[in-house]
Amino acid sequence: MAKTWKWWLEVFGGKGGFEQETVSPKLLPLTEVIERAHAEWLAAKNFFEEVTDPDLVDEAIYRLEATEKRYMHLLRQAKQEQIFKTYSVK
């Protein structure tokens, strides 16, 4: 468990991954917000796959679902704004 938790803190800088960043997402280009959301989703997937502590399983599931929904929402937004070069919604 210590290895997994240490890895999680390194990925999210001890923030848990869900706290507001110092730069408002409104000031970032949508493509950069999507890239960050994708990285958060992949990190949540890795955490879910590696978690072994029963107390952290529910948290891993919650984070995985939340980050996936945010990422998919941003992809739909990119599609509506016709940003098709890199991103597509399945």
PAROLUM-901834 format. One record per residue (C-alpha): x, z, y; chain; residue number from 1; residue in one letter. Coordinates in pm, 1 decimal. Each point is the difference from the previous one (the first is absolute). Example, Ala and Ser with C-alpha at 12.3 -4.5 7.8 and 13.67 -1.06 7.14 Angstrom:
REM residues 2
<rec c1="1230.0" c3="780.0" c2="-450.0" mol="A" seq="1" type="a"/>
<rec c1="137.0" c3="-66.0" c2="344.0" mol="A" seq="2" type="s"/>
//
This chain:
REM residues 90
<rec c1="0.0" c3="0.0" c2="0.0" mol="A" seq="1" type="m"/>
<rec c1="276.1" c3="84.6" c2="246.6" mol="A" seq="2" type="a"/>
<rec c1="145.7" c3="-348.9" c2="-28.4" mol="A" seq="3" type="k"/>
<rec c1="-336.9" c3="-164.9" c2="62.9" mol="A" seq="4" type="t"/>
<rec c1="-85.7" c3="223.5" c2="293.5" mol="A" seq="5" type="w"/>
<rec c1="345.5" c3="-50.9" c2="151.0" mol="A" seq="6" type="k"/>
<rec c1="-44.2" c3="-376.0" c2="-34.9" mol="A" seq="7" type="w"/>
<rec c1="-343.4" c3="18.9" c2="166.0" mol="A" seq="8" type="w"/>
<rec c1="140.5" c3="193.1" c2="294.4" mol="A" seq="9" type="l"/>
<rec c1="281.8" c3="-252.0" c2="38.8" mol="A" seq="10" type="e"/>
<rec c1="-244.0" c3="-292.8" c2="0.2" mol="A" seq="11" type="v"/>
<rec c1="-231.8" c3="154.6" c2="256.8" mol="A" seq="12" type="f"/>
<rec c1="255.1" c3="199.7" c2="192.7" mol="A" seq="13" type="g"/>
<rec c1="-169.3" c3="328.9" c2="-77.4" mol="A" seq="14" type="g"/>
<rec c1="-318.0" c3="-109.5" c2="177.0" mol="A" seq="15" type="k"/>
<rec c1="-213.6" c3="-47.3" c2="-306.9" mol="A" seq="16" type="g"/>
<rec c1="-46.5" c3="-361.8" c2="104.5" mol="A" seq="17" type="g"/>
<rec c1="-326.3" c3="53.1" c2="183.1" mol="A" seq="18" type="f"/>
<rec c1="93.5" c3="156.4" c2="331.4" mol="A" seq="19" type="e"/>
<rec c1="-10.5" c3="-204.8" c2="318.8" mol="A" seq="20" type="q"/>
<rec c1="316.6" c3="-184.2" c2="85.4" mol="A" seq="21" type="e"/>
<rec c1="160.6" c3="33.2" c2="340.5" mol="A" seq="22" type="t"/>
<rec c1="-75.7" c3="-367.8" c2="65.8" mol="A" seq="23" type="v"/>
<rec c1="-368.6" c3="-77.0" c2="17.6" mol="A" seq="24" type="s"/>
<rec c1="-105.7" c3="-263.4" c2="-257.6" mol="A" seq="25" type="p"/>
<rec c1="-183.6" c3="-177.9" c2="284.7" mol="A" seq="26" type="k"/>
<rec c1="338.3" c3="-75.9" c2="157.3" mol="A" seq="27" type="l"/>
<rec c1="142.4" c3="-151.6" c2="-317.4" mol="A" seq="28" type="l"/>
<rec c1="-68.6" c3="-355.5" c2="-113.5" mol="A" seq="29" type="p"/>
<rec c1="-255.7" c3="-13.2" c2="-280.1" mol="A" seq="30" type="l"/>
<rec c1="256.3" c3="-149.9" c2="-234.3" mol="A" seq="31" type="t"/>
<rec c1="228.7" c3="301.4" c2="44.6" mol="A" seq="32" type="e"/>
<rec c1="-288.9" c3="242.0" c2="-55.3" mol="A" seq="33" type="v"/>
<rec c1="-84.6" c3="-189.4" c2="-319.8" mol="A" seq="34" type="i"/>
<rec c1="360.0" c3="16.9" c2="-119.9" mol="A" seq="35" type="e"/>
<rec c1="10.2" c3="375.3" c2="57.7" mol="A" seq="36" type="r"/>
<rec c1="-335.2" c3="46.7" c2="-174.7" mol="A" seq="37" type="a"/>
<rec c1="128.2" c3="-202.9" c2="-294.5" mol="A" seq="38" type="h"/>
<rec c1="311.6" c3="218.0" c2="-23.6" mol="A" seq="39" type="a"/>
<rec c1="-215.1" c3="315.3" c2="8.9" mol="A" seq="40" type="e"/>
<rec c1="-222.7" c3="-141.5" c2="-275.1" mol="A" seq="41" type="w"/>
<rec c1="299.1" c3="-83.9" c2="-220.7" mol="A" seq="42" type="l"/>
<rec c1="145.4" c3="347.0" c2="56.8" mol="A" seq="43" type="a"/>
<rec c1="-334.6" c3="156.1" c2="-94.5" mol="A" seq="44" type="a"/>
<rec c1="-10.7" c3="-215.2" c2="-316.1" mol="A" seq="45" type="k"/>
<rec c1="349.1" c3="114.2" c2="-94.9" mol="A" seq="46" type="n"/>
<rec c1="-87.7" c3="363.3" c2="67.2" mol="A" seq="47" type="f"/>
<rec c1="-314.0" c3="-31.1" c2="-215.4" mol="A" seq="48" type="f"/>
<rec c1="198.1" c3="-152.9" c2="-284.7" mol="A" seq="49" type="e"/>
<rec c1="269.8" c3="267.6" c2="14.2" mol="A" seq="50" type="e"/>
<rec c1="-201.9" c3="315.9" c2="64.9" mol="A" seq="51" type="v"/>
<rec c1="2.3" c3="241.8" c2="-291.9" mol="A" seq="52" type="t"/>
<rec c1="-122.5" c3="322.3" c2="159.5" mol="A" seq="53" type="d"/>
<rec c1="-374.8" c3="38.8" c2="-70.0" mol="A" seq="54" type="p"/>
<rec c1="-44.5" c3="158.9" c2="343.3" mol="A" seq="55" type="d"/>
<rec c1="121.5" c3="-320.3" c2="166.8" mol="A" seq="56" type="l"/>
<rec c1="-201.0" c3="-253.1" c2="-203.8" mol="A" seq="57" type="v"/>
<rec c1="-308.3" c3="27.4" c2="223.3" mol="A" seq="58" type="d"/>
<rec c1="214.6" c3="-39.6" c2="310.1" mol="A" seq="59" type="e"/>
<rec c1="172.4" c3="-305.0" c2="-149.8" mol="A" seq="60" type="a"/>
<rec c1="-337.0" c3="-160.7" c2="-78.0" mol="A" seq="61" type="i"/>
<rec c1="-132.1" c3="72.2" c2="349.4" mol="A" seq="62" type="y"/>
<rec c1="308.6" c3="-144.1" c2="169.5" mol="A" seq="63" type="r"/>
<rec c1="-1.5" c3="-306.9" c2="-221.3" mol="A" seq="64" type="l"/>
<rec c1="-365.9" c3="-74.4" c2="73.4" mol="A" seq="65" type="e"/>
<rec c1="33.3" c3="71.4" c2="372.3" mol="A" seq="66" type="a"/>
<rec c1="309.2" c3="-214.1" c2="51.5" mol="A" seq="67" type="t"/>
<rec c1="-146.2" c3="-285.8" c2="-204.2" mol="A" seq="68" type="e"/>
<rec c1="-323.6" c3="1.8" c2="202.0" mol="A" seq="69" type="k"/>
<rec c1="193.0" c3="3.0" c2="328.6" mol="A" seq="70" type="r"/>
<rec c1="221.1" c3="-287.9" c2="-112.8" mol="A" seq="71" type="y"/>
<rec c1="-296.7" c3="-208.3" c2="-117.1" mol="A" seq="72" type="m"/>
<rec c1="-183.8" c3="69.8" c2="327.2" mol="A" seq="73" type="h"/>
<rec c1="298.4" c3="-123.1" c2="200.0" mol="A" seq="74" type="l"/>
<rec c1="23.5" c3="-314.8" c2="-213.5" mol="A" seq="75" type="l"/>
<rec c1="-367.3" c3="-73.8" c2="67.2" mol="A" seq="76" type="r"/>
<rec c1="62.7" c3="54.6" c2="370.2" mol="A" seq="77" type="q"/>
<rec c1="292.6" c3="-244.4" c2="-11.5" mol="A" seq="78" type="a"/>
<rec c1="-221.8" c3="-254.5" c2="-171.4" mol="A" seq="79" type="k"/>
<rec c1="-266.7" c3="39.7" c2="269.0" mol="A" seq="80" type="q"/>
<rec c1="263.6" c3="-46.5" c2="268.9" mol="A" seq="81" type="e"/>
<rec c1="126.8" c3="-304.8" c2="-190.7" mol="A" seq="82" type="q"/>
<rec c1="346.6" c3="132.8" c2="-73.6" mol="A" seq="83" type="i"/>
<rec c1="43.2" c3="-198.7" c2="-321.0" mol="A" seq="84" type="f"/>
<rec c1="371.6" c3="-72.5" c2="-1.3" mol="A" seq="85" type="k"/>
<rec c1="107.9" c3="298.2" c2="-209.9" mol="A" seq="86" type="t"/>
<rec c1="-306.5" c3="198.6" c2="-98.7" mol="A" seq="87" type="y"/>
<rec c1="-300.1" c3="-71.8" c2="-215.5" mol="A" seq="88" type="s"/>
<rec c1="-288.3" c3="207.2" c2="-129.5" mol="A" seq="89" type="v"/>
<rec c1="-77.2" c3="-16.2" c2="-370.0" mol="A" seq="90" type="k"/>
//
